[in-house]
Amino acid sequence: MEFNENYWEEQLDFFKNIFNLSESWKEKIKKNKVAKLISALPFIVKSKTPERYSYMNFGGYLIALKNEKISCQKKGESIEDRIKPILNFNGGNKMLIERAKNLLILLSLEDHKRDIEIDKKNGKYNPVAEEDINYEEEKKYLIGEIKKIESKPMDEIVSPEEAVRAFWGD
């Protein structure tokens, strides 16, 4: 089995049905590069059981989108801690897994940067707003680490350059 548009469509239909979500929600998530990346990563990193981990990681991502109590980053917690539940694999290429982790951290960092004002208004912890993370230094570091390891399949979904414009959630 490989990750392709048919697989992606089937997975979206599965979650749409079990979570009783609308067709418009499905179409919105279908266009979300972060969502697609999370689903595709077990295939890209060559996990031994990519279908299982694709569904489990993507399902965890969807649950986190719908339940901010469990997905919001807490003070003292790293972005890596926040993404660990959706970054699980059964084996795989360690270098590609590292690249995937850094790309997801970059995507989350950009999400924090974009949400500074919204998070302040809602009283939600944001490590960029609180300056617990030096945004510019972290971004530069992550892009450098990502670029050390080539992955055309990851870049076709979302490249490091696109990460600054991609949206984490729905």
NUMARBA-813121 format. One record per residue: residue number from 1; residue in one letter; x, y, z of N, C-alpha, C, CB in turn. Coordinates in Angstrom, 3 decimals. Last residue first. Glycine has a CB too. Layout:
N
NUM|a|X|Y|Z|X|Y|Z|X|Y|Z|X|Y|Z
...
! end
This chain:
170
170|d|-8.037|23.222|11.387|-9.118|23.474|10.429|-9.570|24.878|10.598|-10.297|22.498|10.611
169|g|-4.494|23.842|11.958|-5.810|23.252|12.161|-6.813|23.579|11.088|-6.344|23.682|13.450
168|w|-2.139|24.978|10.873|-2.111|23.746|11.666|-3.475|23.081|11.696|-1.643|24.037|13.089
167|f|-1.503|26.214|7.649|-2.287|26.322|8.873|-2.354|24.983|9.563|-3.694|26.839|8.578
166|a|1.389|27.606|6.030|0.449|26.504|6.246|-0.277|26.692|7.585|1.191|25.135|6.215
165|r|3.358|29.447|5.748|2.019|29.839|5.306|0.969|28.772|5.571|2.040|30.161|3.841
164|v|5.675|28.319|6.579|5.348|29.625|7.167|3.952|30.098|6.767|6.384|30.665|6.745
163|a|5.900|26.087|4.972|5.470|25.907|6.375|5.064|27.237|7.016|6.600|25.258|7.200
162|e|7.064|26.585|2.577|5.602|26.684|2.651|5.102|26.634|4.088|4.956|25.564|1.846
161|e|9.712|26.040|3.228|9.347|27.397|2.812|7.827|27.622|2.884|9.850|27.663|1.382
160|p|9.645|23.304|3.745|9.953|24.232|4.840|9.559|25.676|4.496|11.449|24.169|5.175
159|s|6.684|22.040|2.017|8.125|22.288|2.126|8.389|23.211|3.310|8.687|22.907|0.810
158|v|4.294|19.644|1.952|4.587|20.974|2.522|6.097|21.092|2.712|3.828|21.196|3.893
157|i|4.179|17.745|-0.179|3.006|18.065|0.640|3.177|19.446|1.260|2.791|16.995|1.746
156|e|6.661|17.709|-1.289|5.518|17.801|-2.198|4.227|18.120|-1.437|5.355|16.489|-2.983
155|d|8.291|17.300|0.911|8.260|18.628|0.301|7.094|18.801|-0.655|9.552|18.890|-0.428
154|m|7.877|14.563|1.307|7.438|15.531|2.326|7.285|16.910|1.700|8.444|15.586|3.509
153|p|8.982|13.520|-1.136|7.577|13.281|-0.776|7.054|14.240|0.300|7.414|11.854|-0.295
152|k|11.701|14.483|-0.977|10.790|15.010|-1.994|9.324|14.730|-1.630|11.118|14.401|-3.367
151|s|13.771|15.104|1.331|12.589|14.250|1.226|11.610|14.894|0.257|11.925|14.025|2.620
150|e|17.030|15.434|2.746|16.111|15.582|1.620|14.939|14.614|1.721|16.851|15.366|0.306
149|i|18.253|17.064|5.395|17.741|15.737|5.026|16.709|15.923|3.910|17.106|14.995|6.274
148|k|18.845|19.679|5.849|19.962|18.722|5.866|19.543|17.353|5.340|20.516|18.581|7.285
147|k|16.464|21.056|6.083|17.142|21.069|4.777|18.339|20.131|4.717|17.593|22.471|4.446
146|i|15.926|20.769|8.805|15.056|20.135|7.811|15.784|20.013|6.477|13.745|20.939|7.636
145|e|17.905|22.402|9.947|17.873|20.959|10.230|17.038|20.207|9.182|17.299|20.704|11.646
144|g|17.131|24.937|8.929|18.464|24.383|8.664|18.501|22.873|8.861|19.498|25.043|9.568
143|i|14.588|25.180|10.067|14.716|25.144|8.602|16.069|24.558|8.213|14.550|26.567|7.997
142|l|15.343|25.266|12.802|14.511|24.182|12.276|14.629|24.066|10.755|13.048|24.402|12.668
141|y|16.909|27.657|12.967|17.471|26.356|13.333|16.683|25.219|12.682|17.480|26.185|14.863
140|k|14.986|29.578|12.217|16.228|29.426|11.440|16.849|28.051|11.699|17.243|30.551|11.798
139|k|13.113|29.214|14.307|12.728|29.040|12.900|13.964|28.783|12.033|11.966|30.288|12.385
138|e|14.660|29.907|16.535|14.093|28.560|16.421|13.716|28.257|14.974|12.859|28.411|17.335
137|e|15.224|32.628|16.005|16.307|31.640|16.161|15.798|30.221|15.949|16.945|31.758|17.553
136|e|12.598|33.723|15.902|13.517|33.825|14.753|14.635|32.790|14.830|14.124|35.233|14.681
135|y|11.469|33.052|18.520|10.870|32.652|17.250|11.877|32.642|16.103|9.726|33.576|16.909
134|n|12.513|31.804|21.291|12.962|32.872|20.406|12.549|32.456|18.995|14.533|33.121|20.517
133|i|10.127|31.006|23.671|10.834|30.530|22.480|11.255|31.761|21.702|9.937|29.567|21.600
132|d|9.027|32.523|25.506|9.677|31.315|26.019|10.446|30.624|24.895|8.632|30.347|26.638
131|e|7.551|34.744|24.859|8.990|34.767|24.593|9.727|33.634|25.296|9.575|36.096|25.022
130|e|4.883|34.663|24.822|5.503|34.755|26.154|7.027|34.858|26.075|5.116|33.539|26.997
129|a|4.495|34.264|22.101|4.037|35.510|22.724|4.706|35.733|24.075|2.515|35.493|22.892
128|v|5.552|31.675|21.924|6.151|32.761|21.141|5.765|34.098|21.759|5.699|32.695|19.650
127|p|3.913|30.105|23.581|5.336|30.252|23.908|6.052|31.336|23.105|6.032|28.946|23.691
126|n|0.911|30.889|24.892|1.571|30.864|23.586|3.054|31.112|23.837|0.959|31.940|22.592
125|y|-2.036|30.104|26.631|-0.578|30.152|26.640|-0.033|30.027|25.214|-0.006|29.030|27.538
124|k|-4.869|32.181|26.356|-4.254|30.887|26.042|-2.733|31.042|26.003|-4.784|30.331|24.683
123|g|-6.608|34.304|26.530|-5.899|33.869|27.725|-5.232|32.515|27.563|-6.840|33.822|28.881
122|n|-7.709|35.321|24.255|-8.395|34.177|24.866|-7.709|33.656|26.129|-8.499|33.060|23.864
121|k|-5.896|37.332|23.589|-7.305|37.676|23.810|-8.038|36.576|24.566|-8.002|37.939|22.477
120|k|-3.617|35.766|23.136|-3.631|36.774|24.212|-5.066|37.105|24.590|-2.877|38.064|23.779
119|d|-4.483|34.304|20.896|-4.192|33.608|22.145|-4.175|34.573|23.331|-2.852|32.880|22.042
118|i|-4.721|36.361|19.001|-5.903|35.549|19.352|-5.684|34.870|20.699|-6.194|34.482|18.254
117|e|-2.032|37.224|18.868|-3.100|38.135|19.319|-4.345|37.366|19.755|-3.467|39.125|18.201
116|i|-0.655|34.799|18.005|-0.260|35.595|19.180|-1.416|36.436|19.709|0.921|36.505|18.832
115|d|-0.947|33.070|15.837|-2.031|33.160|16.828|-1.717|34.030|18.041|-2.378|31.794|17.300
114|r|1.386|33.034|14.320|0.166|33.582|13.723|-0.909|33.880|14.770|-0.383|32.614|12.688
113|k|3.068|31.688|16.140|3.382|33.055|15.700|2.121|33.736|15.156|4.501|33.041|14.616
112|h|1.851|29.170|16.302|1.961|30.019|17.499|2.205|31.478|17.108|3.104|29.518|18.419
111|d|2.273|28.367|13.643|0.910|28.492|14.156|0.894|29.385|15.400|0.320|27.098|14.482
110|e|5.027|28.182|13.645|4.386|29.188|12.795|2.940|29.428|13.232|4.429|28.750|11.318
109|l|5.282|26.007|15.383|5.887|27.299|15.720|5.220|28.422|14.924|7.412|27.275|15.443
108|s|4.066|24.019|13.838|3.447|24.424|15.104|3.980|25.789|15.553|3.708|23.361|16.197
107|l|5.944|23.868|11.749|4.542|24.180|11.458|3.806|24.662|12.716|3.832|22.943|10.873
106|l|8.207|23.089|13.220|8.194|24.358|12.490|6.758|24.798|12.189|8.998|24.232|11.179
105|i|7.338|20.572|14.085|7.649|21.607|15.079|7.624|22.983|14.417|9.037|21.346|15.737
104|l|7.137|19.300|11.604|5.927|19.505|12.408|6.149|20.554|13.501|5.481|18.179|13.039
103|l|9.868|19.334|10.917|8.896|20.017|10.069|7.596|20.275|10.835|8.615|19.190|8.803
102|n|10.987|17.763|12.943|11.374|19.167|12.829|10.401|19.965|11.964|12.776|19.274|12.255
101|k|9.722|15.288|12.344|9.549|15.929|13.656|9.865|17.420|13.560|10.456|15.255|14.722
100|a|10.749|14.821|9.777|9.305|14.967|9.978|9.024|15.692|11.296|8.610|13.582|9.966
99|r|13.460|14.511|10.390|13.031|15.599|9.503|11.537|15.883|9.705|13.320|15.241|8.015
98|e|13.284|12.198|11.951|13.823|13.434|12.530|13.391|14.647|11.707|15.364|13.366|12.612
97|i|12.353|10.439|9.988|11.538|10.688|11.176|11.996|11.987|11.855|11.629|9.487|12.168
96|l|14.529|10.423|8.279|13.263|10.982|7.801|12.317|11.274|8.966|12.594|10.018|6.807
95|m|16.381|9.168|9.965|16.656|10.519|9.467|15.374|11.183|8.965|17.707|10.474|8.340
94|k|15.201|6.647|10.401|15.393|7.582|11.529|15.658|9.017|11.066|16.556|7.111|12.403
93|n|12.775|5.040|8.704|14.045|5.715|8.488|14.211|6.817|9.536|14.127|6.300|7.049
92|g|11.104|2.544|10.747|11.198|3.582|9.729|12.579|4.200|9.689|10.163|4.653|9.972
91|g|9.019|1.521|13.499|10.255|1.513|12.725|10.265|2.666|11.739|10.426|0.179|11.987
90|n|6.105|2.610|13.528|6.647|1.285|13.806|7.894|1.143|12.939|5.588|0.133|13.514
89|f|5.531|5.857|14.933|5.815|4.975|13.809|6.294|3.635|14.325|6.861|5.598|12.868
88|n|4.052|8.979|15.750|4.374|7.602|16.131|4.532|6.737|14.894|3.287|7.020|17.052
87|l|3.130|11.645|16.252|4.389|11.358|15.574|4.891|9.973|15.993|5.450|12.450|15.895
86|i|1.167|12.573|17.829|0.835|12.366|16.410|2.072|12.044|15.581|0.144|13.605|15.841
85|p|2.219|12.897|20.403|1.111|11.954|20.202|0.739|11.702|18.740|-0.090|12.455|20.921
84|k|4.266|14.964|19.997|4.596|13.540|20.151|3.425|12.585|19.925|5.144|13.309|21.516
83|i|3.618|17.654|19.987|3.365|16.881|18.768|3.634|15.384|18.904|4.201|17.423|17.660
82|r|4.268|18.584|22.561|2.909|18.775|22.050|2.617|17.877|20.845|2.697|20.238|21.667
81|d|6.990|18.113|22.742|6.076|17.394|23.645|4.646|17.438|23.105|6.128|18.001|25.074
80|e|7.829|20.000|20.837|8.016|18.573|20.571|7.104|17.733|21.465|9.490|18.172|20.786
79|i|7.342|22.325|22.193|6.507|22.028|21.024|6.636|20.552|20.677|6.910|22.914|19.807
78|s|7.507|21.636|25.750|8.085|22.000|24.459|7.086|21.720|23.342|9.401|21.230|24.213
77|e|6.189|23.135|28.658|6.129|22.015|27.713|6.726|22.479|26.381|4.646|21.502|27.523
76|g|6.050|25.392|30.125|7.045|24.407|30.517|7.094|23.197|29.607|6.784|23.963|31.906
75|k|2.597|25.781|29.626|3.853|26.416|30.040|4.798|25.330|30.542|3.608|27.503|31.147
74|k|1.207|23.709|27.037|1.226|24.207|28.416|2.584|24.841|28.708|0.928|23.060|29.428
73|q|-0.652|23.796|24.066|0.649|23.704|24.706|0.586|24.352|26.075|1.735|24.363|23.841
72|c|-3.660|22.015|23.586|-2.971|23.285|23.803|-1.638|23.060|24.507|-3.850|24.242|24.620
71|s|-4.898|19.521|23.586|-3.898|19.825|22.561|-3.134|21.114|22.786|-4.552|19.887|21.242
70|i|-6.809|19.172|25.512|-5.711|18.210|25.475|-4.602|18.625|24.516|-6.234|16.850|25.085
69|k|-8.453|21.344|25.128|-7.992|21.051|26.492|-6.807|20.088|26.476|-9.138|20.459|27.331
68|e|-9.302|21.339|22.505|-8.139|22.156|22.851|-7.612|21.893|24.254|-8.484|23.607|22.720
67|n|-10.500|19.202|20.554|-10.455|19.268|22.010|-9.201|20.029|22.440|-10.479|17.843|22.633
66|k|-10.299|19.090|17.822|-11.641|19.251|18.377|-11.658|19.384|19.892|-12.493|18.090|17.977
65|l|-7.618|18.674|17.388|-8.261|19.852|16.804|-9.601|20.149|17.459|-8.454|19.658|15.309
64|a|-7.266|16.205|18.676|-6.633|17.403|19.235|-7.260|18.682|18.671|-5.125|17.387|18.946
63|i|-8.625|14.566|16.884|-9.117|14.691|18.256|-8.547|15.958|18.901|-8.738|13.436|19.091
62|l|-6.920|14.846|14.662|-8.311|15.309|14.590|-8.917|15.493|15.983|-9.157|14.318|13.780
61|y|-4.562|13.657|15.668|-4.556|15.054|15.206|-5.981|15.618|15.194|-3.923|15.160|13.789
60|g|-5.458|11.044|16.056|-5.010|11.851|17.195|-4.995|13.332|16.872|-3.629|11.413|17.637
59|g|-5.910|10.349|13.366|-7.019|10.370|14.319|-6.675|11.187|15.545|-7.396|8.957|14.729
58|f|-3.283|10.425|12.431|-4.257|11.372|11.903|-5.473|11.471|12.828|-4.693|10.957|10.488
57|n|-2.172|8.320|13.931|-1.626|9.672|14.039|-2.636|10.712|13.563|-0.330|9.789|13.230
56|m|-3.849|6.145|13.113|-3.704|6.501|14.531|-3.199|7.941|14.692|-2.740|5.521|15.232
55|y|-3.577|6.079|10.297|-4.890|6.274|10.922|-4.755|6.740|12.369|-5.705|4.977|10.865
54|s|-0.785|5.718|10.144|-1.424|6.819|9.438|-2.775|7.120|10.075|-1.590|6.489|7.937
53|y|-0.418|3.364|11.526|0.075|4.596|12.121|-0.463|5.835|11.413|1.584|4.609|12.100
52|r|-1.680|1.526|9.733|-2.067|1.626|11.146|-1.667|2.979|11.728|-1.424|0.489|11.963
51|e|-0.223|1.951|7.340|-1.661|2.224|7.404|-2.117|2.427|8.851|-2.454|1.074|6.755
50|p|2.481|1.195|7.909|2.105|2.598|7.684|0.614|2.883|7.784|2.579|3.024|6.346
49|t|4.298|-0.636|9.450|2.835|-0.746|9.334|2.263|0.658|9.098|2.205|-1.405|10.630
48|k|6.919|0.211|9.302|6.601|-1.188|8.972|5.104|-1.397|8.760|7.096|-2.119|10.080
47|s|7.518|3.347|7.672|7.095|2.598|8.843|6.722|1.173|8.419|5.900|3.302|9.548
46|k|8.702|5.202|5.864|8.818|3.747|5.670|8.568|2.958|6.951|10.195|3.407|5.133
45|v|8.169|7.826|5.843|9.325|7.405|6.659|9.554|5.901|6.610|9.129|7.838|8.107
44|i|5.881|7.845|4.181|7.094|8.540|3.763|8.316|8.045|4.531|6.933|10.043|3.953
43|f|3.983|6.500|5.737|4.390|5.948|4.437|5.732|6.544|4.014|3.308|6.230|3.354
42|p|3.729|8.188|7.952|4.126|6.788|8.149|4.560|6.090|6.849|2.976|6.018|8.772
41|l|2.931|10.730|6.616|4.265|10.491|7.193|4.614|9.021|7.432|4.372|11.219|8.486
40|a|0.284|11.134|5.778|1.255|10.540|4.845|2.573|10.119|5.497|1.549|11.515|3.744
39|s|-1.014|12.381|7.930|-1.524|11.121|7.396|-0.475|10.390|6.559|-2.769|11.375|6.558
38|i|0.531|14.683|8.149|0.436|13.761|9.287|-0.049|12.393|8.824|-0.512|14.325|10.368
37|l|0.034|15.862|5.614|1.379|15.444|6.004|1.326|14.417|7.129|2.212|16.655|6.435
36|k|-2.697|16.483|5.817|-2.234|15.512|4.818|-0.843|14.987|5.163|-2.222|16.147|3.419
35|a|-2.585|18.417|7.875|-3.391|17.200|8.011|-2.895|16.117|7.060|-4.877|17.502|7.743
34|v|-0.987|20.367|6.658|-0.541|19.722|7.898|-1.282|18.401|8.082|-0.771|20.653|9.125
33|k|-2.542|21.196|4.474|-1.259|20.531|4.245|-0.734|19.811|5.489|-0.237|21.542|3.777
32|n|-5.876|20.927|3.815|-4.926|21.324|4.852|-3.640|20.505|4.728|-5.549|21.146|6.258
31|k|-7.763|19.957|2.116|-6.849|20.980|1.577|-5.759|21.377|2.568|-7.634|22.218|1.173
30|k|-9.203|18.298|3.789|-8.546|17.707|2.617|-7.508|18.666|2.029|-9.592|17.337|1.544
29|i|-10.439|20.085|5.493|-9.301|19.306|5.995|-8.508|18.703|4.837|-9.785|18.189|6.946
28|k|-12.467|20.976|3.689|-11.519|21.928|4.297|-10.264|21.196|4.788|-12.190|22.692|5.477
27|e|-13.855|18.643|3.151|-13.188|19.346|2.054|-12.169|20.350|2.578|-14.217|20.058|1.175
26|k|-14.841|18.057|5.731|-13.947|17.119|5.035|-13.170|17.831|3.936|-14.749|15.943|4.439
25|w|-16.545|20.256|6.120|-15.381|20.057|6.996|-14.370|19.152|6.302|-15.809|19.446|8.363
24|s|-18.424|19.711|4.142|-17.616|20.933|4.024|-16.378|20.854|4.930|-18.465|22.181|4.385
23|e|-19.564|17.401|5.153|-18.808|17.313|3.895|-17.929|18.553|3.724|-19.771|17.162|2.681
22|s|-19.223|17.175|8.755|-19.863|17.597|7.515|-18.947|17.397|6.302|-20.278|19.059|7.618
21|l|-18.927|14.262|10.874|-18.536|15.599|10.440|-19.146|15.913|9.078|-17.002|15.724|10.383
20|n|-18.922|11.959|12.603|-20.154|12.604|12.158|-19.908|14.068|11.766|-21.218|12.523|13.261
19|f|-16.762|10.473|13.128|-16.911|11.672|13.946|-18.159|12.472|13.568|-15.676|12.547|13.812
18|i|-17.076|8.457|11.221|-17.051|8.084|12.642|-17.205|9.284|13.572|-15.758|7.363|12.963
17|n|-17.162|10.006|8.767|-18.281|9.166|9.203|-18.229|8.843|10.692|-18.298|7.880|8.410
16|k|-14.700|11.275|8.698|-15.925|12.073|8.548|-17.111|11.284|9.096|-16.166|12.458|7.051
15|f|-13.010|9.076|8.774|-13.092|9.956|9.938|-14.317|10.867|9.875|-11.827|10.797|10.047
14|f|-13.588|7.955|6.181|-13.676|7.162|7.409|-13.876|8.073|8.621|-12.406|6.299|7.591
13|d|-12.971|10.083|4.464|-14.351|9.578|4.561|-14.559|8.779|5.840|-14.691|8.706|3.342
12|l|-10.193|10.237|4.884|-11.057|11.373|5.221|-12.512|10.937|5.365|-10.943|12.468|4.152
11|q|-9.446|7.746|3.845|-9.219|8.057|5.249|-10.098|9.223|5.699|-7.741|8.382|5.490
10|e|-10.169|8.059|1.147|-10.779|6.997|1.960|-10.632|7.290|3.444|-10.149|5.638|1.632
9|e|-8.430|10.188|0.426|-9.889|10.353|0.337|-10.617|9.312|1.202|-10.354|10.235|-1.137
8|w|-5.951|8.917|0.777|-6.266|10.123|1.534|-7.784|10.340|1.570|-5.554|11.355|0.917
7|y|-6.140|6.914|-1.183|-5.986|6.553|0.229|-6.425|7.724|1.113|-4.511|6.154|0.541
6|n|-6.264|8.558|-3.471|-7.371|7.647|-3.146|-7.332|7.245|-1.676|-7.317|6.392|-4.035
5|e|-3.777|9.897|-3.417|-5.021|10.667|-3.258|-6.216|9.780|-2.923|-5.314|11.453|-4.527
4|n|-1.589|7.827|-1.417|-1.954|8.535|-2.639|-3.287|9.234|-2.406|-2.034|7.560|-3.859
3|f|0.727|5.790|0.058|-0.098|6.966|0.281|-0.325|7.627|-1.067|0.567|7.953|1.300
2|e|0.407|2.278|-0.633|1.129|3.544|-0.656|0.166|4.686|-0.376|1.837|3.750|-2.011
1|m|0.846|-1.183|0.000|0.000|0.000|0.000|0.885|1.237|0.000|-0.959|0.003|1.220
! end
